[in-house]
Amino acid sequence: MSAGSNTVTTPVMIESQAQFNQCVTTHDFLVLLFTAKWCDPCQPFAPVFAEVAAQYPQAVFATADIDLATDLAANFRVTQVPALMAIRERVVIEMVNGAMHAHELNHHVQMGHARDRTTSTAHLDQRSSPG
């Protein structure tokens, strides 16, 4: 990373819907991990998430503890953790439940980062159309 860069490469903690709203407003691509302190699979996945985050300085990686960010977890109907959500230009483009290996997480991040809003919106419109 170059000197003077303000790019975030380590996961930030999101503790509320308001903080999430600000984050998605100021960043084009966000990868959010819903987690909990009591979640056994979340503990070994946290360092994997941080390791992958360090590889993508152009993206913002964040974590949200569902017991702290209760409003955010309720809004996205998170019923199990870990849960990974990718948001591109304020559109949720993917939600995946369960811990994963670094190569799987890399795949999700690469696919989400490559997708633009037009593609995401078209995909969501297609999924929601009667048919």
Contacts in CASP RR format, 6 or more apart in sequence:
PFRMAT RR
TARGET T0000
AUTHOR 0000-0000-0000
METHOD contacts of the structure
MODEL  1
MSAGSNTVTTPVMIESQAQFNQCVTTHDFLVLLFTAKWCDPCQPFAPVFA
EVAAQYPQAVFATADIDLATDLAANFRVTQVPALMAIRERVVIEMVNGAM
HAHELNHHVQMGHARDRTTSTAHLDQRSSPG
1 7 0 8 1.000
1 9 0 8 1.000
1 57 0 8 1.000
5 57 0 8 1.000
7 57 0 8 1.000
7 58 0 8 1.000
8 57 0 8 1.000
8 60 0 8 1.000
8 61 0 8 1.000
9 53 0 8 1.000
9 54 0 8 1.000
9 56 0 8 1.000
9 57 0 8 1.000
10 50 0 8 1.000
10 53 0 8 1.000
10 54 0 8 1.000
10 61 0 8 1.000
11 33 0 8 1.000
11 49 0 8 1.000
11 50 0 8 1.000
11 53 0 8 1.000
11 61 0 8 1.000
11 62 0 8 1.000
11 63 0 8 1.000
12 23 0 8 1.000
12 60 0 8 1.000
12 61 0 8 1.000
12 62 0 8 1.000
12 63 0 8 1.000
13 62 0 8 1.000
13 63 0 8 1.000
13 64 0 8 1.000
13 65 0 8 1.000
14 20 0 8 1.000
14 23 0 8 1.000
14 32 0 8 1.000
14 62 0 8 1.000
14 63 0 8 1.000
14 64 0 8 1.000
14 69 0 8 1.000
14 72 0 8 1.000
15 64 0 8 1.000
15 65 0 8 1.000
15 68 0 8 1.000
15 69 0 8 1.000
16 69 0 8 1.000
16 71 0 8 1.000
16 72 0 8 1.000
17 69 0 8 1.000
17 71 0 8 1.000
17 72 0 8 1.000
17 75 0 8 1.000
19 69 0 8 1.000
20 32 0 8 1.000
20 62 0 8 1.000
20 64 0 8 1.000
20 69 0 8 1.000
20 72 0 8 1.000
23 30 0 8 1.000
23 60 0 8 1.000
23 62 0 8 1.000
24 30 0 8 1.000
24 87 0 8 1.000
24 90 0 8 1.000
25 90 0 8 1.000
27 59 0 8 1.000
27 60 0 8 1.000
28 88 0 8 1.000
28 89 0 8 1.000
29 58 0 8 1.000
29 59 0 8 1.000
29 60 0 8 1.000
29 86 0 8 1.000
29 87 0 8 1.000
29 88 0 8 1.000
29 89 0 8 1.000
29 112 0 8 1.000
29 113 0 8 1.000
30 59 0 8 1.000
30 60 0 8 1.000
30 61 0 8 1.000
30 62 0 8 1.000
30 86 0 8 1.000
30 87 0 8 1.000
31 53 0 8 1.000
31 56 0 8 1.000
31 59 0 8 1.000
31 60 0 8 1.000
31 61 0 8 1.000
31 62 0 8 1.000
31 84 0 8 1.000
31 85 0 8 1.000
31 86 0 8 1.000
31 87 0 8 1.000
31 108 0 8 1.000
31 109 0 8 1.000
32 61 0 8 1.000
32 62 0 8 1.000
32 63 0 8 1.000
32 64 0 8 1.000
32 84 0 8 1.000
32 85 0 8 1.000
32 86 0 8 1.000
32 87 0 8 1.000
33 45 0 8 1.000
33 46 0 8 1.000
33 49 0 8 1.000
33 61 0 8 1.000
33 62 0 8 1.000
33 63 0 8 1.000
33 64 0 8 1.000
33 82 0 8 1.000
33 83 0 8 1.000
33 84 0 8 1.000
33 85 0 8 1.000
34 63 0 8 1.000
34 64 0 8 1.000
34 66 0 8 1.000
34 73 0 8 1.000
34 76 0 8 1.000
34 78 0 8 1.000
34 81 0 8 1.000
34 82 0 8 1.000
34 83 0 8 1.000
34 84 0 8 1.000
34 85 0 8 1.000
35 42 0 8 1.000
35 45 0 8 1.000
35 46 0 8 1.000
35 63 0 8 1.000
35 64 0 8 1.000
35 65 0 8 1.000
35 66 0 8 1.000
35 81 0 8 1.000
35 82 0 8 1.000
36 42 0 8 1.000
36 65 0 8 1.000
36 66 0 8 1.000
36 67 0 8 1.000
36 81 0 8 1.000
37 65 0 8 1.000
37 67 0 8 1.000
38 67 0 8 1.000
39 81 0 8 1.000
39 82 0 8 1.000
41 81 0 8 1.000
41 82 0 8 1.000
41 98 0 8 1.000
41 99 0 8 1.000
42 81 0 8 1.000
42 82 0 8 1.000
42 99 0 8 1.000
44 99 0 8 1.000
45 82 0 8 1.000
45 98 0 8 1.000
45 99 0 8 1.000
45 100 0 8 1.000
46 63 0 8 1.000
48 99 0 8 1.000
48 100 0 8 1.000
48 101 0 8 1.000
48 102 0 8 1.000
48 105 0 8 1.000
49 61 0 8 1.000
49 63 0 8 1.000
49 105 0 8 1.000
50 61 0 8 1.000
51 102 0 8 1.000
52 61 0 8 1.000
52 102 0 8 1.000
52 105 0 8 1.000
52 106 0 8 1.000
52 109 0 8 1.000
53 59 0 8 1.000
53 61 0 8 1.000
55 106 0 8 1.000
56 109 0 8 1.000
56 113 0 8 1.000
58 113 0 8 1.000
59 109 0 8 1.000
59 113 0 8 1.000
64 72 0 8 1.000
64 73 0 8 1.000
66 73 0 8 1.000
66 78 0 8 1.000
66 81 0 8 1.000
76 85 0 8 1.000
76 92 0 8 1.000
76 95 0 8 1.000
80 97 0 8 1.000
80 98 0 8 1.000
81 98 0 8 1.000
82 97 0 8 1.000
82 98 0 8 1.000
82 99 0 8 1.000
83 95 0 8 1.000
83 96 0 8 1.000
83 97 0 8 1.000
83 98 0 8 1.000
84 94 0 8 1.000
84 95 0 8 1.000
84 96 0 8 1.000
84 97 0 8 1.000
84 98 0 8 1.000
84 100 0 8 1.000
84 105 0 8 1.000
84 108 0 8 1.000
85 92 0 8 1.000
85 94 0 8 1.000
85 95 0 8 1.000
85 96 0 8 1.000
86 92 0 8 1.000
86 93 0 8 1.000
86 94 0 8 1.000
86 95 0 8 1.000
86 108 0 8 1.000
86 109 0 8 1.000
86 112 0 8 1.000
87 93 0 8 1.000
88 112 0 8 1.000
88 113 0 8 1.000
88 115 0 8 1.000
88 116 0 8 1.000
88 117 0 8 1.000
88 120 0 8 1.000
89 116 0 8 1.000
89 117 0 8 1.000
89 120 0 8 1.000
91 117 0 8 1.000
91 120 0 8 1.000
91 121 0 8 1.000
91 124 0 8 1.000
93 112 0 8 1.000
93 115 0 8 1.000
93 120 0 8 1.000
93 123 0 8 1.000
94 108 0 8 1.000
94 111 0 8 1.000
94 112 0 8 1.000
96 108 0 8 1.000
100 108 0 8 1.000
END
